[in-house]
Amino acid sequence: MIYILQNLSGIAVIAAGLGLLIVLVFSLTLHEYSHAYIAYKNGDMTAKAMGRLTVNPVVHMDLIGMFCCFFCGFGWAKPVPINPAMFRNYKKGMILTSLAGVIMNLILAFIGAGFYYLCLKFITVVNFWTLFVLYTSYFWYVINLSLFVFNLLPVYPLDGFKIIETCTKYDNKFIVFMRSYGGLLLLAVVLLCGAWLSKLITWVGYPISAFWELVFGI
């Protein structure tokens, strides 16, 4: 993510950097909180018992993952502990819990896009605070949309994989392969398929952008 700031200067760098940091922290926090909340609502008390059923960023942030997110464009928060055996309905609980984080990111992306286009429409004065609001709303949209798309990839240990794993047999060849090599494949996707992922994120974001452009007449 840091590369976004390289072409900026002066107060724009500070405004954008602060906005980026805030968005990363709270987007990851709300993603993990959503997992914890839906797991709790489906009967699993594990996250609640371990203090993860909260929107306090401190309990969700992983310092190394946050550093990688800011400087490498790829990172993570602390995964929410889940005990599927505690779900009242295993399959329903797993699917809803896995979907919770990405649905939260999609909602946040939609709201962020709205604020961004609102800023484009009405901001006429350029100063630190207007730049801060503009960049924060932009990052709120782009980062949450990216988290939505990325976490739905069917690669272990992402949410997309967990959904497929829940809906298939435990000895499915795809599942066995991903369990063994998913981590390496995920690293390869991040390192080698960045351009492809960017295009995919852009395509997914078209309907959201088109909606708000229509609303604000941009």
PyRosetta script that sets phi, psi and omega in degrees:
from pyrosetta import init, pose_from_sequence

init()
pose = pose_from_sequence("MIYILQNLSGIAVIAAGLGLLIVLVFSLTLHEYSHAYIAYKNGDMTAKAMGRLTVNPVVHMDLIGMFCCFFCGFGWAKPVPINPAMFRNYKKGMILTSLAGVIMNLILAFIGAGFYYLCLKFITVVNFWTLFVLYTSYFWYVINLSLFVFNLLPVYPLDGFKIIETCTKYDNKFIVFMRSYGGLLLLAVVLLCGAWLSKLITWVGYPISAFWELVFGI")
pose.set_psi(1, -25.6)
pose.set_omega(1, -175.3)
pose.set_phi(2, -62.0)
pose.set_psi(2, -25.9)
pose.set_omega(2, -178.8)
pose.set_phi(3, -63.2)
pose.set_psi(3, -23.8)
pose.set_omega(3, 179.1)
pose.set_phi(4, -62.8)
pose.set_psi(4, -30.1)
pose.set_omega(4, -175.5)
pose.set_phi(5, -85.7)
pose.set_psi(5, -10.1)
pose.set_omega(5, -172.0)
pose.set_phi(6, -66.1)
pose.set_psi(6, -29.5)
pose.set_omega(6, -177.9)
pose.set_phi(7, -92.4)
pose.set_psi(7, 5.8)
pose.set_omega(7, 179.3)
pose.set_phi(8, -101.7)
pose.set_psi(8, 163.7)
pose.set_omega(8, 178.8)
pose.set_phi(9, -148.6)
pose.set_psi(9, 165.2)
pose.set_omega(9, 176.0)
pose.set_phi(10, 61.1)
pose.set_psi(10, -139.4)
pose.set_omega(10, -176.4)
pose.set_phi(11, -68.2)
pose.set_psi(11, -21.4)
pose.set_omega(11, 179.8)
pose.set_phi(12, -63.5)
pose.set_psi(12, -38.4)
pose.set_omega(12, 179.4)
pose.set_phi(13, -63.9)
pose.set_psi(13, -45.5)
pose.set_omega(13, -179.1)
pose.set_phi(14, -65.5)
pose.set_psi(14, -45.2)
pose.set_omega(14, -179.2)
pose.set_phi(15, -62.3)
pose.set_psi(15, -45.9)
pose.set_omega(15, -179.1)
pose.set_phi(16, -68.8)
pose.set_psi(16, -42.2)
pose.set_omega(16, 179.8)
pose.set_phi(17, -62.2)
pose.set_psi(17, -43.3)
pose.set_omega(17, 178.4)
pose.set_phi(18, -65.3)
pose.set_psi(18, -43.5)
pose.set_omega(18, 178.3)
pose.set_phi(19, -62.1)
pose.set_psi(19, -41.9)
pose.set_omega(19, 179.6)
pose.set_phi(20, -61.5)
pose.set_psi(20, -45.7)
pose.set_omega(20, -179.0)
pose.set_phi(21, -62.2)
pose.set_psi(21, -46.5)
pose.set_omega(21, -179.2)
pose.set_phi(22, -61.7)
pose.set_psi(22, -45.0)
pose.set_omega(22, -178.0)
pose.set_phi(23, -65.3)
pose.set_psi(23, -42.7)
pose.set_omega(23, 178.6)
pose.set_phi(24, -59.9)
pose.set_psi(24, -46.9)
pose.set_omega(24, -177.4)
pose.set_phi(25, -61.3)
pose.set_psi(25, -49.8)
pose.set_omega(25, -173.7)
pose.set_phi(26, -79.8)
pose.set_psi(26, -27.4)
pose.set_omega(26, 176.3)
pose.set_phi(27, -67.3)
pose.set_psi(27, -45.3)
pose.set_omega(27, 178.0)
pose.set_phi(28, -66.8)
pose.set_psi(28, -39.5)
pose.set_omega(28, 179.6)
pose.set_phi(29, -62.1)
pose.set_psi(29, -48.2)
pose.set_omega(29, -178.6)
pose.set_phi(30, -68.7)
pose.set_psi(30, -30.5)
pose.set_omega(30, 174.5)
pose.set_phi(31, -61.3)
pose.set_psi(31, -50.1)
pose.set_omega(31, -177.9)
pose.set_phi(32, -70.2)
pose.set_psi(32, -38.4)
pose.set_omega(32, 178.1)
pose.set_phi(33, -60.0)
pose.set_psi(33, -39.1)
pose.set_omega(33, -179.6)
pose.set_phi(34, -61.7)
pose.set_psi(34, -42.0)
pose.set_omega(34, 175.4)
pose.set_phi(35, -58.2)
pose.set_psi(35, -47.9)
pose.set_omega(35, -177.3)
pose.set_phi(36, -63.1)
pose.set_psi(36, -42.6)
pose.set_omega(36, -176.3)
pose.set_phi(37, -66.6)
pose.set_psi(37, -46.5)
pose.set_omega(37, -178.5)
pose.set_phi(38, -68.9)
pose.set_psi(38, -36.2)
pose.set_omega(38, 175.1)
pose.set_phi(39, -60.9)
pose.set_psi(39, -43.5)
pose.set_omega(39, 178.7)
pose.set_phi(40, -62.1)
pose.set_psi(40, -43.5)
pose.set_omega(40, -179.2)
pose.set_phi(41, -67.6)
pose.set_psi(41, -20.3)
pose.set_omega(41, 178.6)
pose.set_phi(42, -98.1)
pose.set_psi(42, 9.5)
pose.set_omega(42, 171.8)
pose.set_phi(43, 108.6)
pose.set_psi(43, -6.7)
pose.set_omega(43, -178.3)
pose.set_phi(44, -93.5)
pose.set_psi(44, 114.9)
pose.set_omega(44, -177.3)
pose.set_phi(45, -91.3)
pose.set_psi(45, 1.6)
pose.set_omega(45, -172.0)
pose.set_phi(46, -57.4)
pose.set_psi(46, -52.3)
pose.set_omega(46, -178.0)
pose.set_phi(47, -62.5)
pose.set_psi(47, -41.3)
pose.set_omega(47, 179.3)
pose.set_phi(48, -63.1)
pose.set_psi(48, -44.2)
pose.set_omega(48, -179.5)
pose.set_phi(49, -64.0)
pose.set_psi(49, -27.7)
pose.set_omega(49, -178.7)
pose.set_phi(50, -96.8)
pose.set_psi(50, 11.7)
pose.set_omega(50, 174.9)
pose.set_phi(51, 76.3)
pose.set_psi(51, 19.9)
pose.set_omega(51, -176.9)
pose.set_phi(52, -97.8)
pose.set_psi(52, -3.5)
pose.set_omega(52, 178.1)
pose.set_phi(53, -87.2)
pose.set_psi(53, 66.7)
pose.set_omega(53, -175.7)
pose.set_phi(54, -154.9)
pose.set_psi(54, 156.6)
pose.set_omega(54, 175.7)
pose.set_phi(55, -98.6)
pose.set_psi(55, 14.5)
pose.set_omega(55, 175.2)
pose.set_phi(56, -72.3)
pose.set_psi(56, 114.4)
pose.set_omega(56, -176.3)
pose.set_phi(57, -60.3)
pose.set_psi(57, -28.2)
pose.set_omega(57, -175.1)
pose.set_phi(58, -58.6)
pose.set_psi(58, -38.4)
pose.set_omega(58, -175.7)
pose.set_phi(59, -81.3)
pose.set_psi(59, -13.3)
pose.set_omega(59, -178.2)
pose.set_phi(60, -103.2)
pose.set_psi(60, -23.8)
pose.set_omega(60, -172.4)
pose.set_phi(61, -77.1)
pose.set_psi(61, 139.2)
pose.set_omega(61, 170.6)
pose.set_phi(62, -109.6)
pose.set_psi(62, 119.2)
pose.set_omega(62, -172.1)
pose.set_phi(63, -60.2)
pose.set_psi(63, -42.9)
pose.set_omega(63, 179.1)
pose.set_phi(64, -66.2)
pose.set_psi(64, -44.2)
pose.set_omega(64, 179.2)
pose.set_phi(65, -62.3)
pose.set_psi(65, -38.0)
pose.set_omega(65, 178.9)
pose.set_phi(66, -67.8)
pose.set_psi(66, -41.7)
pose.set_omega(66, 178.0)
pose.set_phi(67, -60.2)
pose.set_psi(67, -45.8)
pose.set_omega(67, 179.4)
pose.set_phi(68, -63.8)
pose.set_psi(68, -39.1)
pose.set_omega(68, 179.7)
pose.set_phi(69, -60.5)
pose.set_psi(69, -44.7)
pose.set_omega(69, -174.9)
pose.set_phi(70, -73.9)
pose.set_psi(70, -40.3)
pose.set_omega(70, -172.1)
pose.set_phi(71, -101.3)
pose.set_psi(71, -20.6)
pose.set_omega(71, -176.2)
pose.set_phi(72, -115.4)
pose.set_psi(72, -10.2)
pose.set_omega(72, -179.3)
pose.set_phi(73, 79.4)
pose.set_psi(73, 8.2)
pose.set_omega(73, 179.4)
pose.set_phi(74, -149.0)
pose.set_psi(74, 125.9)
pose.set_omega(74, -178.1)
pose.set_phi(75, -162.4)
pose.set_psi(75, -162.8)
pose.set_omega(75, -173.9)
pose.set_phi(76, -162.0)
pose.set_psi(76, 163.3)
pose.set_omega(76, 169.0)
pose.set_phi(77, -110.2)
pose.set_psi(77, 177.6)
pose.set_omega(77, 178.1)
pose.set_phi(78, -70.5)
pose.set_psi(78, 124.8)
pose.set_omega(78, 178.6)
pose.set_phi(79, -61.4)
pose.set_psi(79, 141.0)
pose.set_omega(79, 177.5)
pose.set_phi(80, -74.0)
pose.set_psi(80, 128.4)
pose.set_omega(80, 178.5)
pose.set_phi(81, -71.2)
pose.set_psi(81, 130.7)
pose.set_omega(81, -178.3)
pose.set_phi(82, -133.1)
pose.set_psi(82, 139.1)
pose.set_omega(82, 175.3)
pose.set_phi(83, -116.5)
pose.set_psi(83, 95.9)
pose.set_omega(83, -175.8)
pose.set_phi(84, -58.1)
pose.set_psi(84, -24.8)
pose.set_omega(84, -179.6)
pose.set_phi(85, -65.0)
pose.set_psi(85, -18.6)
pose.set_omega(85, -178.9)
pose.set_phi(86, -86.3)
pose.set_psi(86, -11.6)
pose.set_omega(86, -179.7)
pose.set_phi(87, -66.3)
pose.set_psi(87, 140.2)
pose.set_omega(87, 176.8)
pose.set_phi(88, -65.0)
pose.set_psi(88, -36.0)
pose.set_omega(88, 174.3)
pose.set_phi(89, -131.4)
pose.set_psi(89, 110.3)
pose.set_omega(89, -171.5)
pose.set_phi(90, -55.7)
pose.set_psi(90, -54.7)
pose.set_omega(90, -174.3)
pose.set_phi(91, -64.8)
pose.set_psi(91, -46.5)
pose.set_omega(91, 179.4)
pose.set_phi(92, -61.3)
pose.set_psi(92, -45.1)
pose.set_omega(92, -178.9)
pose.set_phi(93, -61.6)
pose.set_psi(93, -44.1)
pose.set_omega(93, -179.3)
pose.set_phi(94, -66.0)
pose.set_psi(94, -44.4)
pose.set_omega(94, -178.3)
pose.set_phi(95, -65.5)
pose.set_psi(95, -47.4)
pose.set_omega(95, -179.1)
pose.set_phi(96, -65.2)
pose.set_psi(96, -39.8)
pose.set_omega(96, 179.2)
pose.set_phi(97, -66.5)
pose.set_psi(97, -40.2)
pose.set_omega(97, 179.0)
pose.set_phi(98, -66.6)
pose.set_psi(98, -37.7)
pose.set_omega(98, -179.0)
pose.set_phi(99, -76.6)
pose.set_psi(99, -22.1)
pose.set_omega(99, -171.5)
pose.set_phi(100, -57.1)
pose.set_psi(100, -45.5)
pose.set_omega(100, -176.6)
pose.set_phi(101, -65.5)
pose.set_psi(101, -45.0)
pose.set_omega(101, -177.0)
pose.set_phi(102, -71.5)
pose.set_psi(102, -33.4)
pose.set_omega(102, 176.7)
pose.set_phi(103, -65.8)
pose.set_psi(103, -40.5)
pose.set_omega(103, 175.6)
pose.set_phi(104, -59.8)
pose.set_psi(104, -44.2)
pose.set_omega(104, 179.2)
pose.set_phi(105, -64.1)
pose.set_psi(105, -36.6)
pose.set_omega(105, 178.6)
pose.set_phi(106, -66.5)
pose.set_psi(106, -42.4)
pose.set_omega(106, 177.4)
pose.set_phi(107, -61.8)
pose.set_psi(107, -45.6)
pose.set_omega(107, 179.5)
pose.set_phi(108, -63.7)
pose.set_psi(108, -38.1)
pose.set_omega(108, 178.2)
pose.set_phi(109, -63.3)
pose.set_psi(109, -42.2)
pose.set_omega(109, 179.7)
pose.set_phi(110, -62.9)
pose.set_psi(110, -45.2)
pose.set_omega(110, 178.7)
pose.set_phi(111, -65.5)
pose.set_psi(111, -44.1)
pose.set_omega(111, 179.4)
pose.set_phi(112, -59.7)
pose.set_psi(112, -41.0)
pose.set_omega(112, 178.5)
pose.set_phi(113, -63.0)
pose.set_psi(113, -39.5)
pose.set_omega(113, 178.1)
pose.set_phi(114, -60.8)
pose.set_psi(114, -46.0)
pose.set_omega(114, 178.1)
pose.set_phi(115, -64.8)
pose.set_psi(115, -37.0)
pose.set_omega(115, -179.5)
pose.set_phi(116, -64.1)
pose.set_psi(116, -48.2)
pose.set_omega(116, 179.9)
pose.set_phi(117, -69.5)
pose.set_psi(117, -29.1)
pose.set_omega(117, 173.6)
pose.set_phi(118, -63.4)
pose.set_psi(118, -42.3)
pose.set_omega(118, 177.6)
pose.set_phi(119, -63.3)
pose.set_psi(119, -44.9)
pose.set_omega(119, 179.5)
pose.set_phi(120, -60.0)
pose.set_psi(120, -33.5)
pose.set_omega(120, -176.4)
pose.set_phi(121, -76.0)
pose.set_psi(121, -38.8)
pose.set_omega(121, -166.8)
pose.set_phi(122, -117.4)
pose.set_psi(122, -15.6)
pose.set_omega(122, 179.2)
pose.set_phi(123, -75.6)
pose.set_psi(123, 121.9)
pose.set_omega(123, 179.8)
pose.set_phi(124, -120.8)
pose.set_psi(124, -15.4)
pose.set_omega(124, 179.6)
pose.set_phi(125, -107.9)
pose.set_psi(125, 130.6)
pose.set_omega(125, -179.3)
pose.set_phi(126, -102.6)
pose.set_psi(126, 113.3)
pose.set_omega(126, 172.9)
pose.set_phi(127, -148.2)
pose.set_psi(127, -175.7)
pose.set_omega(127, -176.0)
pose.set_phi(128, -57.1)
pose.set_psi(128, -45.7)
pose.set_omega(128, -172.8)
pose.set_phi(129, -72.8)
pose.set_psi(129, -37.6)
pose.set_omega(129, 177.0)
pose.set_phi(130, -68.7)
pose.set_psi(130, -37.0)
pose.set_omega(130, 175.5)
pose.set_phi(131, -65.4)
pose.set_psi(131, -40.3)
pose.set_omega(131, 179.3)
pose.set_phi(132, -60.9)
pose.set_psi(132, -46.4)
pose.set_omega(132, 179.4)
pose.set_phi(133, -64.3)
pose.set_psi(133, -42.7)
pose.set_omega(133, -178.8)
pose.set_phi(134, -63.0)
pose.set_psi(134, -50.4)
pose.set_omega(134, -178.5)
pose.set_phi(135, -67.3)
pose.set_psi(135, -38.7)
pose.set_omega(135, 180.0)
pose.set_phi(136, -62.8)
pose.set_psi(136, -44.8)
pose.set_omega(136, 179.4)
pose.set_phi(137, -65.8)
pose.set_psi(137, -37.2)
pose.set_omega(137, 177.7)
pose.set_phi(138, -63.9)
pose.set_psi(138, -48.5)
pose.set_omega(138, 179.1)
pose.set_phi(139, -64.2)
pose.set_psi(139, -36.1)
pose.set_omega(139, 179.6)
pose.set_phi(140, -59.6)
pose.set_psi(140, -38.8)
pose.set_omega(140, 178.0)
pose.set_phi(141, -72.3)
pose.set_psi(141, -55.1)
pose.set_omega(141, -171.4)
pose.set_phi(142, -68.3)
pose.set_psi(142, -44.0)
pose.set_omega(142, -177.1)
pose.set_phi(143, -67.8)
pose.set_psi(143, -42.3)
pose.set_omega(143, 179.4)
pose.set_phi(144, -69.8)
pose.set_psi(144, -35.3)
pose.set_omega(144, 174.8)
pose.set_phi(145, -64.5)
pose.set_psi(145, -39.9)
pose.set_omega(145, 178.2)
pose.set_phi(146, -64.2)
pose.set_psi(146, -42.8)
pose.set_omega(146, 178.2)
pose.set_phi(147, -64.0)
pose.set_psi(147, -38.2)
pose.set_omega(147, 178.2)
pose.set_phi(148, -60.5)
pose.set_psi(148, -50.9)
pose.set_omega(148, -177.5)
pose.set_phi(149, -68.1)
pose.set_psi(149, -48.0)
pose.set_omega(149, -174.9)
pose.set_phi(150, -61.6)
pose.set_psi(150, -45.2)
pose.set_omega(150, -176.2)
pose.set_phi(151, -72.6)
pose.set_psi(151, -13.2)
pose.set_omega(151, 176.0)
pose.set_phi(152, -88.6)
pose.set_psi(152, -4.6)
pose.set_omega(152, 176.3)
pose.set_phi(153, -61.8)
pose.set_psi(153, 137.4)
pose.set_omega(153, -176.1)
pose.set_phi(154, -80.3)
pose.set_psi(154, 52.4)
pose.set_omega(154, -177.0)
pose.set_phi(155, -122.2)
pose.set_psi(155, 131.4)
pose.set_omega(155, 176.6)
pose.set_phi(156, -63.3)
pose.set_psi(156, 135.3)
pose.set_omega(156, 6.2)
pose.set_phi(157, -105.2)
pose.set_psi(157, 32.3)
pose.set_omega(157, -176.0)
pose.set_phi(158, -73.5)
pose.set_psi(158, 165.6)
pose.set_omega(158, -176.9)
pose.set_phi(159, -62.9)
pose.set_psi(159, -35.9)
pose.set_omega(159, 178.6)
pose.set_phi(160, -59.3)
pose.set_psi(160, -39.8)
pose.set_omega(160, 177.2)
pose.set_phi(161, -65.4)
pose.set_psi(161, -42.2)
pose.set_omega(161, -177.6)
pose.set_phi(162, -61.9)
pose.set_psi(162, -35.9)
pose.set_omega(162, 178.8)
pose.set_phi(163, -66.6)
pose.set_psi(163, -45.3)
pose.set_omega(163, 178.9)
pose.set_phi(164, -64.4)
pose.set_psi(164, -41.6)
pose.set_omega(164, 179.7)
pose.set_phi(165, -60.3)
pose.set_psi(165, -39.7)
pose.set_omega(165, -179.2)
pose.set_phi(166, -66.4)
pose.set_psi(166, -32.4)
pose.set_omega(166, -173.7)
pose.set_phi(167, -94.1)
pose.set_psi(167, 1.0)
pose.set_omega(167, -179.0)
pose.set_phi(168, -125.4)
pose.set_psi(168, 172.9)
pose.set_omega(168, 178.7)
pose.set_phi(169, -72.1)
pose.set_psi(169, 149.1)
pose.set_omega(169, -175.5)
pose.set_phi(170, -63.1)
pose.set_psi(170, -25.9)
pose.set_omega(170, -177.8)
pose.set_phi(171, -100.8)
pose.set_psi(171, 15.5)
pose.set_omega(171, 175.0)
pose.set_phi(172, -55.8)
pose.set_psi(172, 134.3)
pose.set_omega(172, -174.5)
pose.set_phi(173, -60.8)
pose.set_psi(173, -36.7)
pose.set_omega(173, 178.5)
pose.set_phi(174, -63.1)
pose.set_psi(174, -44.0)
pose.set_omega(174, -179.0)
pose.set_phi(175, -65.3)
pose.set_psi(175, -44.1)
pose.set_omega(175, 179.0)
pose.set_phi(176, -61.4)
pose.set_psi(176, -43.8)
pose.set_omega(176, 178.8)
pose.set_phi(177, -61.9)
pose.set_psi(177, -47.1)
pose.set_omega(177, -178.1)
pose.set_phi(178, -64.9)
pose.set_psi(178, -37.8)
pose.set_omega(178, 178.1)
pose.set_phi(179, -61.7)
pose.set_psi(179, -33.4)
pose.set_omega(179, -177.4)
pose.set_phi(180, -85.7)
pose.set_psi(180, -39.5)
pose.set_omega(180, -170.5)
pose.set_phi(181, -125.0)
pose.set_psi(181, 6.4)
pose.set_omega(181, -176.9)
pose.set_phi(182, -59.0)
pose.set_psi(182, -39.2)
pose.set_omega(182, -179.8)
pose.set_phi(183, -61.4)
pose.set_psi(183, -43.7)
pose.set_omega(183, 178.4)
pose.set_phi(184, -67.3)
pose.set_psi(184, -40.2)
pose.set_omega(184, 179.2)
pose.set_phi(185, -64.5)
pose.set_psi(185, -39.6)
pose.set_omega(185, 179.1)
pose.set_phi(186, -63.2)
pose.set_psi(186, -41.8)
pose.set_omega(186, 177.5)
pose.set_phi(187, -62.8)
pose.set_psi(187, -40.6)
pose.set_omega(187, 178.6)
pose.set_phi(188, -64.2)
pose.set_psi(188, -40.6)
pose.set_omega(188, 178.6)
pose.set_phi(189, -61.4)
pose.set_psi(189, -44.3)
pose.set_omega(189, -178.8)
pose.set_phi(190, -65.5)
pose.set_psi(190, -42.4)
pose.set_omega(190, -174.9)
pose.set_phi(191, -80.3)
pose.set_psi(191, -33.9)
pose.set_omega(191, -170.7)
pose.set_phi(192, -108.9)
pose.set_psi(192, -17.8)
pose.set_omega(192, -173.4)
pose.set_phi(193, -117.4)
pose.set_psi(193, 26.4)
pose.set_omega(193, -178.0)
pose.set_phi(194, -59.3)
pose.set_psi(194, -42.9)
pose.set_omega(194, -179.2)
pose.set_phi(195, -65.4)
pose.set_psi(195, -41.5)
pose.set_omega(195, 178.7)
pose.set_phi(196, -63.3)
pose.set_psi(196, -42.4)
pose.set_omega(196, 178.8)
pose.set_phi(197, -63.8)
pose.set_psi(197, -40.7)
pose.set_omega(197, 179.5)
pose.set_phi(198, -60.5)
pose.set_psi(198, -42.8)
pose.set_omega(198, 178.2)
pose.set_phi(199, -64.4)
pose.set_psi(199, -41.5)
pose.set_omega(199, 179.6)
pose.set_phi(200, -62.5)
pose.set_psi(200, -43.1)
pose.set_omega(200, 179.0)
pose.set_phi(201, -63.0)
pose.set_psi(201, -41.7)
pose.set_omega(201, 178.8)
pose.set_phi(202, -62.2)
pose.set_psi(202, -44.4)
pose.set_omega(202, -180.0)
pose.set_phi(203, -61.8)
pose.set_psi(203, -43.8)
pose.set_omega(203, -179.7)
pose.set_phi(204, -64.7)
pose.set_psi(204, -32.7)
pose.set_omega(204, -177.9)
pose.set_phi(205, -79.9)
pose.set_psi(205, -12.4)
pose.set_omega(205, -178.1)
pose.set_phi(206, -55.0)
pose.set_psi(206, -49.0)
pose.set_omega(206, -179.0)
pose.set_phi(207, -60.9)
pose.set_psi(207, -38.2)
pose.set_omega(207, 179.5)
pose.set_phi(208, -65.5)
pose.set_psi(208, -48.3)
pose.set_omega(208, 179.7)
pose.set_phi(209, -61.2)
pose.set_psi(209, -43.4)
pose.set_omega(209, -178.7)
pose.set_phi(210, -62.8)
pose.set_psi(210, -38.3)
pose.set_omega(210, 179.6)
pose.set_phi(211, -61.9)
pose.set_psi(211, -50.2)
pose.set_omega(211, -176.3)
pose.set_phi(212, -72.7)
pose.set_psi(212, -31.2)
pose.set_omega(212, 174.6)
pose.set_phi(213, -63.4)
pose.set_psi(213, -36.9)
pose.set_omega(213, 177.3)
pose.set_phi(214, -68.6)
pose.set_psi(214, -42.9)
pose.set_omega(214, -178.7)
pose.set_phi(215, -61.4)
pose.set_psi(215, -45.7)
pose.set_omega(215, -175.7)
pose.set_phi(216, -94.9)
pose.set_psi(216, 0.5)
pose.set_omega(216, 177.0)
pose.set_phi(217, 66.3)
pose.set_psi(217, 34.6)
pose.set_omega(217, -179.2)
pose.set_phi(218, -93.0)
pose.dump_pdb("model.pdb")
